[in-house]
């Protein structure tokens, strides 16, 4: 099974990377978007904690939330072992970098 950085995966990454943001309007927007994408409350909560019930998405979240270069390298290697392509890893990292200043 090939991993795709689709709308659900992008939102899960956003949820993980912005979980500490105190803006309640952002959380409401994210919750509404998640429901529109078919995520249940437990999936939203898991994503906000950097986890997923889907194994590949959970690994992608670990890569997206990696704290430093060493951890990022370890998580990238783990992702490739799990069948996430190098190009998908780069896409995950690029998308995650959009939230670095958040």
MMTF fields as JSON, N, C-alpha, C and O atoms, coordinates in Angstrom:
{
  "mmtfVersion": "1.0.0",
  "mmtfProducer": "UNKNOWN",
  "numBonds": 407,
  "numAtoms": 408,
  "numGroups": 102,
  "numChains": 1,
  "numModels": 1,
  "chainsPerModel": [1],
  "groupsPerChain": [102],
  "chainIdList": ["A"],
  "bondAtomList": [4, 2, 8, 6, 12, 10, 16, 14, 20, 18, 24, 22, 28, 26, 32, 30, 36, 34, 40, 38, 44, 42, 48, 46, 52, 50, 56, 54, 60, 58, 64, 62, 68, 66, 72, 70, 76, 74, 80, 78, 84, 82, 88, 86, 92, 90, 96, 94, 100, 98, 104, 102, 108, 106, 112, 110, 116, 114, 120, 118, 124, 122, 128, 126, 132, 130, 136, 134, 140, 138, 144, 142, 148, 146, 152, 150, 156, 154, 160, 158, 164, 162, 168, 166, 172, 170, 176, 174, 180, 178, 184, 182, 188, 186, 192, 190, 196, 194, 200, 198, 204, 202, 208, 206, 212, 210, 216, 214, 220, 218, 224, 222, 228, 226, 232, 230, 236, 234, 240, 238, 244, 242, 248, 246, 252, 250, 256, 254, 260, 258, 264, 262, 268, 266, 272, 270, 276, 274, 280, 278, 284, 282, 288, 286, 292, 290, 296, 294, 300, 298, 304, 302, 308, 306, 312, 310, 316, 314, 320, 318, 324, 322, 328, 326, 332, 330, 336, 334, 340, 338, 344, 342, 348, 346, 352, 350, 356, 354, 360, 358, 364, 362, 368, 366, 372, 370, 376, 374, 380, 378, 384, 382, 388, 386, 392, 390, 396, 394, 400, 398, 404, 402],
  "bondOrderList": [1, 1, 1, 1, 1, 1, 1, 1, 1, 1, 1, 1, 1, 1, 1, 1, 1, 1, 1, 1, 1, 1, 1, 1, 1, 1, 1, 1, 1, 1, 1, 1, 1, 1, 1, 1, 1, 1, 1, 1, 1, 1, 1, 1, 1, 1, 1, 1, 1, 1, 1, 1, 1, 1, 1, 1, 1, 1, 1, 1, 1, 1, 1, 1, 1, 1, 1, 1, 1, 1, 1, 1, 1, 1, 1, 1, 1, 1, 1, 1, 1, 1, 1, 1, 1, 1, 1, 1, 1, 1, 1, 1, 1, 1, 1, 1, 1, 1, 1, 1, 1],
  "groupList": [{"groupName": "UNK", "atomNameList": ["N", "CA", "C", "O"], "elementList": ["N", "C", "C", "O"], "formalChargeList": [0, 0, 0, 0], "bondAtomList": [1, 0, 2, 1, 3, 2], "bondOrderList": [1, 1, 2], "singleLetterCode": "X", "chemCompType": "L-PEPTIDE LINKING"}],
  "groupTypeList": [0, 0, 0, 0, 0, 0, 0, 0, 0, 0, 0, 0, 0, 0, 0, 0, 0, 0, 0, 0, 0, 0, 0, 0, 0, 0, 0, 0, 0, 0, 0, 0, 0, 0, 0, 0, 0, 0, 0, 0, 0, 0, 0, 0, 0, 0, 0, 0, 0, 0, 0, 0, 0, 0, 0, 0, 0, 0, 0, 0, 0, 0, 0, 0, 0, 0, 0, 0, 0, 0, 0, 0, 0, 0, 0, 0, 0, 0, 0, 0, 0, 0, 0, 0, 0, 0, 0, 0, 0, 0, 0, 0, 0, 0, 0, 0, 0, 0, 0, 0, 0, 0],
  "groupIdList": [1, 2, 3, 4, 5, 6, 7, 8, 9, 10, 11, 12, 13, 14, 15, 16, 17, 18, 19, 20, 21, 22, 23, 24, 25, 26, 27, 28, 29, 30, 31, 32, 33, 34, 35, 36, 37, 38, 39, 40, 41, 42, 43, 44, 45, 46, 47, 48, 49, 50, 51, 52, 53, 54, 55, 56, 57, 58, 59, 60, 61, 62, 63, 64, 65, 66, 67, 68, 69, 70, 71, 72, 73, 74, 75, 76, 77, 78, 79, 80, 81, 82, 83, 84, 85, 86, 87, 88, 89, 90, 91, 92, 93, 94, 95, 96, 97, 98, 99, 100, 101, 102],
  "secStructList": [7, 7, 7, 7, 7, 7, 2, 2, 2, 2, 2, 2, 2, 2, 2, 2, 2, 6, 6, 6, 7, 7, 7, 2, 2, 2, 2, 2, 2, 2, 2, 2, 2, 2, 2, 2, 6, 6, 7, 7, 2, 2, 2, 2, 2, 2, 2, 2, 6, 6, 7, 7, 1, 1, 2, 2, 2, 2, 2, 2, 2, 2, 2, 2, 6, 7, 7, 1, 2, 2, 2, 2, 2, 2, 2, 2, 2, 2, 2, 2, 2, 6, 6, 7, 7, 2, 2, 2, 2, 2, 2, 2, 2, 2, 2, 2, 2, 6, 6, 6, 6, 7],
  "xCoordList": [0.835, 0.0, 0.883, 1.772, 0.623, 1.42, 0.812, -0.393, 1.639, 1.169, 1.01, 1.872, -0.106, -0.368, -0.598, -1.316, 0.006, -0.224, -1.496, -1.46, -2.623, -3.921, -4.467, -3.779, -5.699, -6.3, -6.37, -6.123, -6.701, -6.783, -5.409, -5.283, -4.386, -3.033, -2.539, -1.92, -2.806, -2.397, -3.062, -2.414, -4.35, -5.042, -4.512, -4.355, -4.236, -3.68, -2.35, -2.087, -1.517, -0.238, -0.488, 0.143, -1.402, -1.739, -2.231, -1.821, -3.108, -3.621, -2.486, -2.462, -1.552, -0.424, 0.467, 0.919, 0.711, 1.664, 1.068, 1.811, -0.247, -0.884, -1.688, -2.457, -1.52, -2.313, -2.162, -3.117, -1.013, -0.787, -1.231, -1.118, -1.732, -2.184, -3.427, -4.385, -3.425, -4.555, -5.78, -6.787, -5.721, -6.828, -7.995, -7.904, -9.088, -10.227, -10.89, -11.468, -10.817, -11.437, -10.683, -11.287, -9.382, -8.606, -9.003, -9.166, -9.16, -9.559, -10.95, -11.185, -11.862, -13.209, -13.153, -13.823, -12.349, -12.205, -11.626, -12.111, -10.606, -9.986, -10.954, -11.017, -11.704, -12.687, -13.733, -14.103, -14.209, -15.216, -14.636, -15.274, -13.428, -12.779, -12.578, -12.796, -12.163, -11.947, -13.243, -13.254, -14.335, -15.621, -16.028, -16.564, -15.774, -16.091, -15.276, -15.727, -14.078, -13.217, -13.511, -12.896, -14.45, -14.853, -14.096, -14.212, -13.326, -12.615, -13.564, -14.378, -13.459, -14.263, -13.486, -12.311, -14.147, -13.523, -12.249, -11.278, -12.249, -11.058, -9.885, -8.741, -10.158, -9.088, -8.535, -7.331, -9.415, -8.978, -8.101, -7.03, -8.555, -7.775, -6.417, -5.396, -6.409, -5.149, -4.192, -3.009, -4.699, -3.846, -3.276, -2.11, -4.076, -3.576, -2.478, -1.725, -2.383, -1.305, -0.201, 0.688, -0.264, 0.777, 0.676, 1.672, -0.538, -0.735, -1.907, -2.693, -1.998, -3.104, -3.386, -2.511, -4.603, -4.963, -4.446, -4.394, -4.069, -3.486, -1.964, -1.36, -1.351, 0.086, 0.946, 1.832, 0.7, 1.533, 1.331, 2.295, 0.109, -0.124, 0.543, 1.061, 0.541, 1.21, 2.708, 3.31, 3.298, 4.72, 4.959, 5.956, 4.055, 4.162, 4.068, 4.78, 3.201, 3.081, 4.366, 4.789, 4.98, 6.252, 7.317, 8.119, 7.334, 8.285, 7.97, 8.872, 6.706, 6.307, 6.599, 6.876, 6.54, 6.733, 8.131, 8.391, 9.026, 10.392, 11.01, 10.902, 11.655, 12.149, 13.487, 13.727, 14.355, 15.67, 16.122, 15.441, 17.262, 17.737, 17.972, 17.646, 18.541, 18.795, 17.487, 17.355, 16.525, 15.236, 14.556, 13.94, 14.668, 14.066, 14.675, 13.952, 15.99, 16.65, 16.151, 15.876, 16.033, 15.536, 14.101, 13.76, 13.265, 11.864, 11.715, 10.829, 12.577, 12.543, 12.907, 12.254, 13.944, 14.343, 13.217, 12.934, 12.585, 11.451, 10.303, 9.657, 10.059, 8.982, 9.268, 8.379, 10.492, 10.852, 10.71, 10.223, 11.129, 10.952, 9.483, 9.146, 8.609, 7.171, 6.477, 5.258, 7.265, 6.681, 6.31, 5.65, 6.722, 6.482, 7.672, 8.817, 7.403, 8.481, 9.291, 8.825, 10.502, 11.355, 10.707, 10.822, 10.028, 9.367, 8.211, 7.981, 7.484, 6.408, 6.997, 6.414, 8.142, 8.803, 9.173, 8.958, 9.725, 10.082, 8.84, 8.874, 7.751, 6.499, 5.971, 5.503, 6.047, 5.627, 6.465, 5.927, 7.771, 8.663, 8.434, 8.453, 8.218, 7.965, 6.652, 6.58, 5.61, 4.328, 4.477, 3.965, 5.163, 5.356, 6.116, 5.854, 7.051, 7.842, 6.982, 7.384, 5.808, 4.901, 4.403, 3.977, 4.46, 3.951, 5.066, 4.812, 6.293, 7.438, 7.336, 7.783, 6.76, 6.661, 5.39, 5.183, 4.537, 3.267, 3.471, 2.514],
  "yCoordList": [-1.176, 0.0, 1.243, 1.392, 2.116, 3.324, 4.487, 4.729, 5.2, 6.331, 7.552, 7.854, 8.25, 9.489, 10.604, 10.418, 11.746, 12.908, 13.59, 14.65, 12.948, 13.451, 14.437, 14.79, 14.877, 15.878, 15.39, 16.164, 14.128, 13.584, 13.591, 13.973, 13.168, 13.141, 14.556, 14.806, 15.475, 16.87, 17.442, 18.105, 17.18, 17.692, 17.042, 17.724, 15.755, 15.083, 15.714, 15.921, 16.019, 16.673, 18.06, 18.449, 18.798, 20.12, 20.022, 20.809, 19.058, 18.875, 18.599, 19.155, 17.746, 17.403, 18.613, 18.835, 19.387, 20.487, 21.751, 22.639, 21.85, 23.048, 22.74, 23.582, 21.563, 21.149, 22.111, 22.309, 22.699, 23.603, 25.025, 25.865, 25.317, 26.669, 26.984, 26.212, 28.095, 28.403, 28.984, 29.253, 29.183, 29.812, 28.839, 27.905, 29.035, 28.108, 28.122, 27.116, 29.225, 29.261, 28.349, 27.746, 28.246, 27.329, 25.895, 25.103, 25.552, 24.185, 23.87, 22.765, 24.821, 24.591, 24.379, 23.493, 25.198, 25.05, 23.678, 22.997, 23.283, 21.99, 20.846, 19.876, 20.959, 19.921, 19.785, 18.673, 20.911, 20.883, 20.263, 19.427, 20.679, 20.109, 18.603, 17.832, 18.192, 16.769, 15.984, 14.911, 16.525, 15.827, 15.733, 14.714, 16.791, 16.769, 15.713, 15.151, 15.447, 14.426, 13.028, 12.052, 12.929, 11.631, 11.153, 9.982, 12.008, 11.611, 11.667, 12.584, 10.699, 10.7, 11.415, 11.741, 11.651, 12.361, 11.702, 12.387, 10.391, 9.677, 9.871, 9.99, 9.903, 10.123, 11.542, 11.758, 12.499, 13.891, 14.006, 14.612, 13.426, 13.464, 12.785, 13.302, 11.638, 10.926, 11.788, 11.886, 12.411, 13.257, 14.416, 14.772, 15.004, 16.119, 15.664, 16.488, 14.362, 13.803, 13.186, 12.505, 13.431, 12.932, 11.463, 10.827, 10.905, 9.479, 9.27, 10.18, 8.06, 7.681, 6.199, 5.437, 5.801, 4.389, 3.68, 2.451, 4.444, 3.923, 3.903, 4.928, 2.739, 2.587, 3.541, 4.199, 3.627, 4.503, 5.974, 6.739, 6.372, 7.761, 8.058, 9.157, 7.109, 7.3, 7.521, 8.365, 6.777, 6.939, 8.278, 8.946, 8.674, 9.979, 11.11, 12.108, 10.958, 11.969, 12.055, 13.147, 10.918, 10.926, 11.667, 12.401, 11.486, 12.212, 13.703, 14.527, 14.048, 15.455, 16.185, 17.384, 15.482, 16.122, 15.91, 16.273, 15.329, 15.097, 16.418, 17.434, 16.385, 17.612, 18.126, 19.333, 17.245, 17.695, 16.843, 15.891, 17.184, 16.499, 15.013, 14.201, 14.638, 13.218, 12.443, 11.365, 12.999, 12.323, 12.257, 11.247, 13.327, 13.342, 12.25, 11.569, 12.08, 11.021, 9.646, 8.794, 9.427, 8.134, 7.893, 6.793, 8.916, 8.76, 8.593, 7.874, 9.255, 9.091, 7.653, 7.044, 7.107, 5.713, 4.757, 3.803, 5.01, 4.189, 4.276, 3.273, 5.474, 5.669, 4.888, 4.232, 4.96, 4.231, 2.73, 2.016, 2.246, 0.826, 0.42, -0.717, 1.367, 1.082, 1.253, 1.12, 1.548, 1.644, 3.05, 3.221, 4.051, 5.437, 5.859, 5.808, 6.266, 6.58, 7.791, 8.617, 7.873, 9.022, 10.329, 11.336, 10.321, 11.552, 11.92, 13.102, 10.926, 11.21, 11.746, 12.635, 11.213, 11.722, 13.193, 14.005, 13.53, 14.927, 15.814, 16.941, 15.3, 16.049, 16.263, 17.353, 15.237, 15.339, 16.393, 17.253, 16.325, 17.264, 18.694, 19.628, 18.87, 20.212, 20.763, 21.93, 19.921, 20.382, 20.73, 21.759, 19.899, 20.156, 21.458, 22.164, 21.783, 22.997, 24.26, 25.316, 24.161, 25.299, 25.717, 26.855, 24.787, 25.045, 25.312, 25.43, 25.408, 25.589, 26.876, 26.931, 27.898, 29.187, 29.284, 30.264, 28.251, 28.293, 27.921, 27.9],
  "zCoordList": [0.0, 0.0, 0.0, 0.838, -0.94, -1.106, -0.33, -0.408, 0.413, 1.196, 0.308, -0.517, 0.488, -0.24, 0.776, 1.758, 0.54, 1.404, 0.915, 0.29, 1.219, 0.783, 1.812, 2.769, 1.61, 2.498, 3.94, 4.865, 4.141, 5.508, 6.178, 7.341, 5.444, 6.008, 6.287, 7.321, 5.376, 5.591, 6.844, 7.655, 6.991, 8.163, 9.432, 10.445, 9.405, 10.589, 10.984, 12.169, 10.004, 10.287, 10.87, 11.854, 10.265, 10.793, 12.239, 13.092, 12.509, 13.866, 14.847, 15.945, 14.456, 15.333, 15.593, 16.716, 14.55, 14.671, 15.273, 15.693, 15.325, 15.88, 17.14, 17.604, 17.687, 18.853, 20.026, 20.777, 20.198, 21.322, 21.078, 21.971, 19.894, 19.581, 20.411, 20.399, 21.124, 22.001, 21.29, 21.944, 19.98, 19.24, 19.082, 18.286, 19.82, 19.722, 18.345, 17.935, 17.636, 16.3, 15.337, 14.449, 15.507, 14.662, 14.942, 14.014, 16.206, 16.571, 16.02, 15.531, 16.094, 15.549, 14.042, 13.511, 13.346, 11.891, 11.56, 10.658, 12.278, 12.042, 12.333, 11.578, 13.42, 13.759, 12.662, 12.288, 12.148, 11.084, 9.813, 9.173, 9.458, 8.27, 8.445, 7.511, 9.635, 9.909, 9.742, 9.138, 10.279, 10.13, 8.661, 8.225, 7.907, 6.47, 5.737, 4.738, 6.234, 5.626, 6.165, 5.733, 7.108, 7.627, 8.846, 9.206, 9.498, 10.706, 11.897, 12.005, 12.779, 14.0, 15.102, 14.936, 16.212, 17.323, 17.826, 18.149, 17.894, 18.371, 17.414, 17.853, 16.115, 15.129, 15.243, 15.103, 15.496, 15.665, 16.908, 16.865, 18.007, 19.249, 19.07, 19.522, 18.416, 18.194, 17.371, 17.698, 16.305, 15.459, 16.26, 16.09, 17.121, 17.943, 18.901, 19.42, 19.135, 19.964, 19.097, 19.609, 17.769, 16.874, 16.562, 16.215, 16.684, 16.432, 15.481, 15.221, 14.976, 14.11, 14.292, 14.702, 13.985, 14.01, 12.757, 12.717, 11.745, 10.511, 10.69, 11.005, 10.492, 10.767, 9.94, 10.487, 8.635, 7.809, 8.173, 8.202, 8.447, 8.837, 10.173, 10.37, 11.083, 12.364, 12.158, 12.822, 11.252, 10.942, 10.254, 10.527, 9.366, 8.701, 9.728, 9.618, 10.712, 11.766, 12.589, 12.971, 12.858, 13.592, 12.798, 13.375, 11.487, 10.642, 10.66, 10.803, 10.518, 10.471, 11.777, 11.767, 12.884, 14.186, 14.762, 15.909, 13.977, 14.444, 14.889, 14.202, 16.043, 16.65, 16.158, 16.18, 15.72, 15.26, 14.079, 13.698, 13.507, 12.299, 12.524, 11.658, 13.685, 13.956, 14.041, 13.462, 14.764, 14.874, 13.504, 13.162, 12.728, 11.394, 10.511, 9.783, 10.569, 9.793, 10.22, 9.376, 11.532, 12.029, 11.578, 11.145, 11.68, 11.289, 9.777, 9.314, 9.01, 7.546, 7.181, 6.333, 7.816, 7.554, 7.937, 7.212, 9.061, 9.504, 8.498, 8.196, 7.987, 7.005, 5.725, 5.182, 5.253, 4.03, 4.256, 3.38, 5.421, 5.757, 5.743, 5.415, 6.106, 6.169, 4.817, 4.717, 3.779, 2.445, 2.004, 0.979, 2.757, 2.362, 1.504, 1.953, 0.3, -0.642, -0.192, 0.593, -0.704, -0.418, -0.841, -0.141, -1.98, -2.437, -1.507, -1.248, -1.005, -0.047, 1.263, 1.884, 1.683, 2.887, 2.707, 3.607, 1.552, 1.293, 1.295, 1.789, 0.743, 0.722, 2.149, 2.48, 2.978, 4.383, 5.099, 5.796, 4.926, 5.596, 5.114, 5.915, 3.823, 3.274, 3.829, 4.215, 3.868, 4.399, 5.876, 6.318, 6.641, 8.075, 8.301, 9.274, 7.416, 7.598, 7.508, 7.997, 6.89, 6.814, 8.19, 8.385, 9.149, 10.488, 11.49, 12.689, 11.003, 11.898, 12.699, 13.844, 12.118, 12.812, 13.654, 14.37, 13.56, 14.288, 15.729, 16.503]
}
